[in-house]
Structures are given as structure tokens and as C-alpha cells.
Amino acid sequence: MNSRFICVQVLKKVVLQGHSLPDAFAAVFLKTEKSQQPFIQAICYGVCRYYFRLRRIAISLLEKPLKEKDKDIFLLILIGLYQLTDMAVAAHAAVNETVLATKPLKKIWAKNFVNAILRNYQRRSAEIQKNLQEDPDFLFSHPTWLREKIQQAWPEQSTAILMANNQQAPLVLRVNLQKNSREHYLQRLQEKSITAQIIPETTGGIVLTVALDVHELPGFYAGDVSVQDGAAQMAASLINPQKGEHILDACAAPGGKTAHLLELQTDIKLTAVDRDESRLQLVKENLQRLELPAIECHAKDAANLTEWWDGKKFDKILLDVPCSASGVIRRHPDIKLLRRAEDILALVTMQKKLLQTVWQTLKPGGLLLYSTCSIFPDENCEVLSDFFEYHADCKEEKIAVDWGMDCPIGKQILPGMHGMDGFYYAILRKC
């Protein structure tokens, strides 16, 4: 089956129906040859990453907008443009194979049309790109609301953030220190001719020079290593689990931070809560693969204490709240297409409710680590500032590290900083 046609089916689910890329792949790949899948993934991730730039180019090539019923042809044009602008695909093959996809789309009329558009771009690419040099969609490839929100939140860093969001994220590993030292695992990679280097800000982080399939990682299925960005690896280190402590991971799935806590200290009583039962199952599977102790898991809403809490207070809490994911766009470029400006207010309301609720389960003197993969102050320090106003029993504990940026409350890692994803952390101590 024509790979570009399959790409259209994936992108229709994302762009037109609001599905995430992983969900779209899962649905479409049920009927797709495995050998085709990496190429299809590369195109679909690329089109999502550069959607707003490609759309701007396409609009400049069209004499008039396509009809609503022909949005699949517009997506096909974007697929062709992405191959011509950003992929190491021979231009003639990119054009010919894209044009052939009009047949399974049952739009034979579009064959000459798509061919003309793509060949017109080939002839005029330098002129078109020059004409669009001042166009923010072309320059930054973000939806207007998101670009403006980033510029408002981080005026001095916004250009670097926008550019970092458009870069393909590296493959980052976390070595299971219960089974390996980081240095030993690096040696194992070198023996397989896999080049990598340590992430000095982390205790077990390694970044690969070239990404590869996890199946090729030595000891992956034996639990020697996990995939986790360096910024996310900070959480367990900041919690600093100590022997005998009772710790809550309040929004645990899919379990990377949960597992990391146990890798740092197996002799803790760890409770994991997540409202999504299927995702909570991933936590259990993760722990089994890593050969870590089983823990208490509740497929419940952490904001509803009566559903899961037994009244015994925790020494420490990791509260990694649902957020806009604005710090991990380089890993999930479909966020640009799926997130809406109005989502932020609903997320902030949820974040405040979760913080307010789980705070009740923390012992006096206990520590709560609030974290997000967002770069927006309204989800981060502003949530905490509001919380402090109504909680005299709470004080900030400064994070004394040499990574990230100091915020009015907590620390912010911006996308690309230290080579990492964007993340926010703040430590609250209960008086």
C-alpha cells in the first residue's frame, strides 16, 4: 500500500479528528506492513512538527483554498512538501509517490493538481522561502496563540524555546542503579558501537548520539535501563527517598518517576495513584521489567481522597500534575495541533484541586514536590503563589542546584536547556 496514502490516514486522525499521534498510529498500523512503519512515522512526526510552516507554504502555492471535503488532498500536499523541504528523499520519488496516493484516496482528479503544486514548489522554493521570511508561521511553525503565549511568558528566551520545540528530541536513558553503574552501562553501549555521553546534571542519565530502537539497547528487557528525559529524572533525586519513608506518587502513570524512586531506594513504602487504569497498568509492567518491588496501586482520582486514601499520612509526595505539556513539544509535536488556549484554564483548575487535596495527606514536616512539564507560569509558580495565600502551614524549600532558572517560586528548565525537555519543579514543606 502507498506509504503516503497511509500518512494521510494518520494525519486525518490528528489534524481533523483530534487524536494523538500514538493513538493514530495504533489504529492505522493494524493494517500496515511493519517495514513501512518507520518511514510513515518519520513523515507524520515531521508534518506535525512543521505543520504551520508547511501550511503557509501550501497556501502560497494555491490559487484558492481547497473545499472542505478535500482536506485529505491538502494533507497530501503537506506530506509532499515535507519530503521536499526536510527529508533525504529523492525529489522525483517524493513527488511521484505522493501523486500516486491520489488513487487510493479515490480522487483521480487531484493527480495533476498535486503534481503541479509540488513541481511549482520545486521551481520556486527559493523565491517562496524568501517571501515568507517575515511570516511568523513560516519562521516558528507554532499556532499563533501558543507562540504569543510563549513570547509573553519568556520574552528574552522565546525565540530559543520556539526553535528548540522544532528540533527532534534525542533518545535519553536512565540507568537502573540497582543493577548497573552508569559507567558500566556506558561501556556496554560502547561494546555495541553505540555512542553516548552522560548527562552531568543527573545521577543516571545518558544521552545517545543517534536515536535507535529500544530493542537494540543492551539489557533493556532485563531492566537495566529505561527511556526518560534528563529533566524528568530530576524528580526522584529532589524527592531523595530515604529508607522506611512512606511516599505518594499522586499522578503516577506511566511510571517513569515511580520506578526511579525505587531505583534510588527500594526500602520505601510507595503508593501510586492514577485515574487511568490502563496507564496505571504500565506502572506495574514497568516495575516488573526493572525487577523492582511491587507497590500499592490505586486506579482512582487522586483528587478524591475517599476513593483511595486510608488516612495514614505520607512523609513525602510527588505531585506531577496533568498540564499543557508545553515543555515537551519537541517529543510530542502533535501538541501544537491538539492543545487549545482555553485548555490552560481547565488545567490550572485541576492542578489547584489536586494540590489542595493531596496536601491534606502530608505529615507535618513532610515534603511535597510539585512538578509539571509545562513552561507557563500560570501552571507553575502562579498555582503555588495562590496556594501559599491560603495555607499558612506551607513554606517553599529552595532547590539548591546548578541547573534550570530561578522563578519567583521553584525552578524552571526551558526546552533545550542542558539539552533537556522543559520542566518545572518546586518543593513545599509542611510546617
C-alpha positions as CSV (number, residue, x, y, z in Angstrom):
1,M,0.0,0.0,0.0
2,N,1.2,3.5,-0.8
3,S,3.0,4.9,2.3
4,R,1.9,8.5,1.6
5,F,-1.7,7.4,1.5
6,I,-1.2,5.8,4.9
7,C,0.3,9.0,6.2
8,V,-2.9,10.8,5.1
9,Q,-4.9,8.4,7.2
10,V,-2.8,9.0,10.2
11,L,-2.8,12.8,9.8
12,K,-6.5,12.9,9.3
13,K,-7.0,11.4,12.7
14,V,-4.7,14.0,14.3
15,V,-5.5,17.2,12.3
16,L,-9.2,16.6,11.6
17,Q,-10.3,14.4,14.5
18,G,-8.1,15.4,17.4
19,H,-6.4,12.1,18.1
20,S,-2.8,12.0,19.4
21,L,-0.1,10.7,17.0
22,P,0.5,7.5,19.1
23,D,-3.2,6.7,19.1
24,A,-3.5,7.4,15.3
25,F,-0.5,5.1,14.6
26,A,-2.0,2.4,16.8
27,A,-5.2,2.5,14.8
28,V,-3.8,2.8,11.3
29,F,-0.9,0.4,11.8
30,L,-3.2,-2.6,12.5
31,K,-3.4,-2.9,8.7
32,T,0.1,-1.6,7.8
33,E,3.2,-3.6,6.9
34,K,5.8,-3.3,9.6
35,S,8.5,-2.4,7.1
36,Q,6.6,0.7,6.1
37,Q,6.0,2.0,9.7
38,P,9.3,3.8,10.4
39,F,9.0,5.9,7.2
40,I,5.4,6.7,7.9
41,Q,6.2,7.7,11.4
42,A,9.1,10.0,10.2
43,I,6.7,11.8,7.7
44,C,3.8,12.1,10.2
45,Y,6.0,13.4,13.0
46,G,7.7,15.8,10.6
47,V,4.4,17.2,9.2
48,C,3.1,17.7,12.8
49,R,6.4,19.4,13.8
50,Y,6.4,21.8,10.8
51,Y,2.6,21.9,10.1
52,F,2.2,25.6,10.4
53,R,5.3,26.3,8.2
54,L,4.2,23.7,5.6
55,R,0.6,25.1,5.6
56,R,1.9,28.6,5.0
57,I,4.0,27.3,2.0
58,A,1.0,25.4,0.7
59,I,-1.3,28.4,0.9
60,S,1.2,30.5,-1.1
61,L,1.1,27.9,-3.8
62,L,-2.7,27.6,-4.0
63,E,-4.8,29.9,-6.1
64,K,-7.8,29.4,-3.8
65,P,-8.5,27.3,-0.7
66,L,-9.5,23.7,-1.2
67,K,-13.0,22.6,-0.4
68,E,-13.8,21.2,3.0
69,K,-14.3,17.7,1.5
70,D,-10.7,17.8,0.1
71,K,-8.8,18.3,3.3
72,D,-7.2,15.0,2.6
73,I,-5.6,16.4,-0.5
74,F,-4.4,19.4,1.4
75,L,-2.7,17.0,3.9
76,L,-1.2,15.1,1.0
77,I,0.3,18.3,-0.3
78,L,1.8,18.9,3.1
79,I,3.2,15.4,3.1
80,G,4.8,16.1,-0.3
81,L,6.2,19.5,0.8
82,Y,7.8,17.9,4.0
83,Q,9.6,15.4,1.9
84,L,10.9,18.1,-0.4
85,T,12.0,20.5,2.4
86,D,13.2,18.3,5.2
87,M,13.7,14.7,4.2
88,A,16.5,12.9,2.4
89,V,14.1,11.6,-0.2
90,A,15.0,12.0,-3.9
91,A,12.8,14.8,-5.2
92,H,11.4,12.8,-8.1
93,A,10.4,9.9,-5.8
94,A,8.9,12.3,-3.3
95,V,6.7,13.9,-6.0
96,N,5.8,10.7,-7.9
97,E,4.9,8.7,-4.8
98,T,2.9,11.5,-3.3
99,V,1.0,12.0,-6.6
100,L,0.2,8.2,-6.7
101,A,-1.5,8.5,-3.3
102,T,-4.4,10.3,-5.0
103,K,-5.5,6.9,-6.5
104,P,-6.3,5.1,-3.2
105,L,-7.8,8.4,-1.9
106,K,-10.2,7.9,-4.9
107,K,-9.5,11.4,-6.1
108,I,-8.0,10.9,-9.5
109,W,-8.8,14.5,-10.4
110,A,-6.2,15.5,-7.9
111,K,-3.4,13.7,-9.6
112,N,-2.3,16.5,-11.9
113,F,-3.2,19.1,-9.3
114,V,-0.9,17.7,-6.6
115,N,1.8,17.1,-9.2
116,A,1.6,20.8,-10.4
117,I,1.7,22.2,-6.8
118,L,4.8,20.1,-5.8
119,R,6.6,20.8,-9.0
120,N,5.8,24.5,-8.7
121,Y,7.4,24.5,-5.3
122,Q,10.5,22.8,-6.7
123,R,10.9,25.5,-9.2
124,R,10.1,28.4,-6.9
125,S,11.3,27.2,-3.5
126,A,14.0,29.9,-3.0
127,E,11.6,32.7,-4.0
128,I,8.8,31.3,-1.8
129,Q,11.0,31.0,1.2
130,K,12.4,34.5,0.7
131,N,8.9,35.9,0.5
132,L,7.9,34.2,3.8
133,Q,11.0,35.3,5.8
134,E,8.9,37.7,7.9
135,D,6.0,35.4,8.4
136,P,5.8,34.0,12.0
137,D,4.1,30.8,10.9
138,F,6.9,30.1,8.5
139,L,9.6,31.2,10.9
140,F,8.4,29.4,14.1
141,S,5.8,26.8,13.0
142,H,3.6,27.2,16.1
143,P,-0.1,28.1,16.3
144,T,-0.5,31.9,16.9
145,W,-1.9,31.6,20.4
146,L,0.9,29.3,21.6
147,R,3.7,31.4,20.0
148,E,2.3,34.5,21.6
149,K,1.9,32.8,25.0
150,I,5.5,31.7,24.9
151,Q,6.7,35.1,23.9
152,Q,4.6,36.7,26.7
153,A,5.9,34.2,29.4
154,W,9.6,34.2,28.3
155,P,10.2,37.4,26.1
156,E,14.0,37.0,26.2
157,Q,14.1,33.3,25.7
158,S,11.1,32.8,23.4
159,T,12.9,32.5,20.1
160,A,15.2,29.8,21.6
161,I,12.2,28.0,23.0
162,L,10.3,28.1,19.7
163,M,13.4,26.8,17.8
164,A,14.0,24.1,20.4
165,N,10.4,22.9,20.1
166,N,11.0,22.3,16.4
167,Q,14.1,20.1,17.0
168,Q,13.8,16.3,17.1
169,A,14.4,15.3,20.7
170,P,17.3,12.9,21.5
171,L,16.9,9.5,23.0
172,V,17.8,9.8,26.7
173,L,18.2,6.8,29.0
174,R,18.1,6.4,32.8
175,V,20.4,3.6,34.1
176,N,18.8,1.4,36.7
177,L,21.3,2.0,39.5
178,Q,20.0,-1.1,41.4
179,K,21.6,-3.2,38.6
180,N,24.3,-1.1,36.9
181,S,26.6,1.8,37.5
182,R,26.2,4.5,34.8
183,E,29.9,4.0,33.8
184,H,29.4,0.2,33.4
185,Y,26.3,0.7,31.2
186,L,28.3,3.2,29.0
187,Q,30.9,0.6,28.5
188,R,28.2,-1.9,27.4
189,L,26.9,0.7,24.9
190,Q,30.5,1.2,23.6
191,E,30.9,-2.5,23.1
192,K,27.8,-2.4,20.8
193,S,29.3,0.6,19.0
194,I,26.6,2.9,20.4
195,T,28.0,6.3,21.1
196,A,26.6,8.1,24.1
197,Q,27.5,10.5,26.9
198,I,26.5,11.2,30.5
199,I,24.1,14.0,31.5
200,P,26.1,15.6,34.3
201,E,23.0,17.2,36.0
202,T,21.6,13.7,36.6
203,T,22.6,10.6,38.7
204,G,21.9,8.1,36.0
205,G,21.2,9.9,32.7
206,I,22.8,9.1,29.4
207,V,22.0,10.7,26.0
208,L,22.6,8.7,22.8
209,T,24.3,10.5,19.9
210,V,21.9,8.8,17.5
211,A,18.5,7.5,18.5
212,L,17.7,3.8,18.0
213,D,15.0,1.3,18.8
214,V,14.9,0.2,22.4
215,H,15.1,-3.4,21.2
216,E,18.7,-2.6,20.3
217,L,19.6,-1.3,23.8
218,P,21.6,-3.9,25.8
219,G,19.7,-5.1,28.8
220,F,16.5,-3.1,28.1
221,Y,14.2,-6.1,28.6
222,A,16.3,-7.2,31.6
223,G,15.5,-3.9,33.3
224,D,19.0,-2.4,33.1
225,V,17.8,0.9,31.6
226,S,14.7,3.0,30.9
227,V,13.9,5.8,28.4
228,Q,13.4,9.0,30.3
229,D,14.4,12.6,29.5
230,G,17.0,14.2,31.8
231,A,14.6,16.8,33.1
232,A,12.1,14.2,34.2
233,Q,14.9,12.4,36.0
234,M,15.3,15.3,38.4
235,A,12.0,14.4,40.2
236,A,13.2,11.4,42.1
237,S,16.5,13.0,43.1
238,L,14.7,16.0,44.5
239,I,12.3,13.7,46.5
240,N,15.5,12.0,47.7
241,P,13.7,8.9,49.1
242,Q,15.1,7.6,52.4
243,K,14.8,4.1,53.9
244,G,11.5,3.4,55.5
245,E,9.7,6.5,54.2
246,H,6.0,6.4,53.1
247,I,5.8,8.2,49.7
248,L,2.9,9.0,47.5
249,D,3.2,9.3,43.7
250,A,-0.1,11.1,43.1
251,C,-0.3,11.1,39.3
252,A,1.9,8.2,38.6
253,A,1.3,6.8,35.1
254,P,3.1,5.7,33.1
255,G,5.6,5.2,36.0
256,G,9.0,6.5,35.0
257,K,9.3,8.6,38.1
258,T,7.7,5.9,40.2
259,A,10.3,3.4,39.1
260,H,13.1,5.9,39.6
261,L,12.2,6.4,43.2
262,L,12.5,2.7,43.8
263,E,15.8,2.6,41.9
264,L,17.2,5.1,44.3
265,Q,15.8,3.4,47.4
266,T,13.9,0.1,47.3
267,D,13.2,0.1,51.1
268,I,10.3,2.5,51.0
269,K,6.5,2.2,51.1
270,L,5.4,3.6,47.8
271,T,1.8,4.3,46.9
272,A,0.9,5.1,43.3
273,V,-2.4,6.7,42.3
274,D,-3.6,7.4,38.7
275,R,-7.2,7.7,37.5
276,D,-6.4,5.9,34.2
277,E,-6.4,2.2,34.9
278,S,-4.8,1.2,31.6
279,R,-2.0,3.7,32.1
280,L,-1.6,2.5,35.7
281,Q,-1.1,-1.0,34.3
282,L,2.0,0.5,32.6
283,V,3.4,1.4,36.0
284,K,3.1,-2.2,37.1
285,E,4.7,-3.5,33.9
286,N,7.5,-1.0,34.2
287,L,8.3,-2.2,37.7
288,Q,8.3,-5.8,36.7
289,R,10.6,-5.2,33.8
290,L,13.0,-3.3,36.0
291,E,12.8,-6.1,38.7
292,L,11.7,-3.6,41.3
293,P,9.4,-4.3,44.3
294,A,5.6,-4.3,43.8
295,I,3.9,-1.3,45.2
296,E,0.4,-0.3,46.3
297,C,-1.5,1.0,43.2
298,H,-4.9,2.7,43.1
299,A,-6.7,3.3,39.8
300,K,-8.5,6.3,41.3
301,D,-8.7,10.1,41.1
302,A,-6.1,11.5,43.5
303,A,-8.3,14.5,44.0
304,N,-11.0,12.3,45.6
305,L,-9.4,11.0,48.8
306,T,-12.4,8.9,49.9
307,E,-11.7,6.6,46.9
308,W,-8.2,5.6,47.8
309,W,-6.7,7.1,51.0
310,D,-6.6,5.1,54.2
311,G,-5.9,8.1,56.4
312,K,-2.3,7.3,57.0
313,K,-0.2,10.4,56.2
314,F,2.8,10.4,53.9
315,D,6.4,11.5,54.6
316,K,6.8,12.8,51.0
317,I,4.6,13.4,48.0
318,L,5.4,13.6,44.3
319,L,2.7,15.6,42.6
320,D,3.4,15.6,38.9
321,V,0.2,17.2,37.8
322,P,-1.5,17.0,34.4
323,C,-0.5,20.0,32.4
324,S,-0.3,21.6,28.9
325,A,2.9,19.6,28.2
326,S,4.3,22.8,26.7
327,G,7.8,21.8,27.7
328,V,7.8,18.5,25.7
329,I,6.6,19.7,22.3
330,R,9.9,18.6,20.7
331,R,8.9,15.0,21.7
332,H,5.2,15.4,21.0
333,P,4.8,17.8,18.1
334,D,1.1,16.9,17.8
335,I,0.6,19.1,20.9
336,K,0.8,22.1,18.6
337,L,-2.3,20.8,16.8
338,L,-4.2,19.3,19.7
339,R,-3.8,21.9,22.5
340,R,-6.1,24.9,22.6
341,A,-5.7,28.2,24.5
342,E,-8.8,27.5,26.6
343,D,-7.3,24.2,27.8
344,I,-4.9,26.1,30.2
345,L,-7.6,27.4,32.5
346,A,-9.2,24.0,32.9
347,L,-5.8,22.5,33.6
348,V,-5.0,25.2,36.2
349,T,-8.3,24.5,38.0
350,M,-7.4,20.8,38.1
351,Q,-3.8,21.5,39.3
352,K,-5.1,23.6,42.2
353,K,-7.6,21.0,43.2
354,L,-5.0,18.2,43.2
355,L,-2.6,20.3,45.2
356,Q,-5.2,21.3,47.7
357,T,-6.4,17.7,48.1
358,V,-3.2,15.8,48.4
359,W,-1.7,18.4,50.8
360,Q,-4.1,17.0,53.4
361,T,-2.4,13.6,53.2
362,L,1.1,15.0,54.0
363,K,2.6,14.8,57.5
364,P,3.7,17.9,59.3
365,G,7.3,18.4,58.4
366,G,6.7,16.4,55.2
367,L,7.8,17.4,51.7
368,L,5.8,17.8,48.6
369,L,7.4,18.1,45.2
370,Y,5.2,19.9,42.7
371,S,6.2,19.3,39.1
372,T,4.9,19.9,35.5
373,C,6.3,19.5,32.0
374,S,4.9,23.0,31.3
375,I,6.8,26.2,30.8
376,F,3.9,28.5,31.6
377,P,3.9,30.4,34.9
378,D,0.1,30.1,35.3
379,E,0.5,26.4,35.7
380,N,3.6,26.6,37.8
381,C,4.6,29.4,40.2
382,E,1.3,31.1,40.0
383,V,-0.6,27.9,41.1
384,L,1.8,27.8,44.1
385,S,1.6,31.5,44.9
386,D,-2.2,31.2,45.0
387,F,-1.8,28.1,47.3
388,F,0.5,29.9,49.7
389,E,-2.1,32.7,50.2
390,Y,-4.5,30.2,51.8
391,H,-2.0,27.9,53.6
392,A,-0.1,29.2,56.5
393,D,1.2,25.7,57.1
394,C,3.3,25.7,53.9
395,K,6.6,27.2,53.0
396,E,8.9,26.9,50.0
397,E,12.1,25.0,50.3
398,K,14.6,26.4,47.9
399,I,16.1,24.0,45.3
400,A,19.8,24.4,45.6
401,V,21.1,23.0,42.3
402,D,23.1,24.4,39.4
403,W,20.5,23.6,36.7
404,G,17.5,25.4,35.4
405,M,16.3,29.0,36.1
406,D,15.2,30.5,39.3
407,C,11.5,31.5,39.3
408,P,9.6,33.5,42.0
409,I,8.8,30.0,43.3
410,G,10.7,26.9,42.2
411,K,12.9,26.1,39.2
412,Q,12.2,26.1,35.5
413,I,14.1,24.1,32.9
414,L,13.3,25.5,29.4
415,P,13.2,23.3,26.3
416,G,16.7,22.8,25.1
417,M,18.3,24.0,28.3
418,H,21.0,21.4,29.3
419,G,19.8,19.5,26.2
420,M,16.6,18.7,28.1
421,D,12.8,19.0,27.8
422,G,11.0,21.8,29.6
423,F,10.1,21.0,33.2
424,Y,9.2,22.9,36.4
425,Y,9.9,21.9,40.0
426,A,9.1,23.4,43.4
427,I,9.5,21.9,46.9
428,L,6.9,22.7,49.5
429,R,7.5,21.9,53.2
430,K,4.6,21.4,55.6
431,C,5.0,23.4,58.8
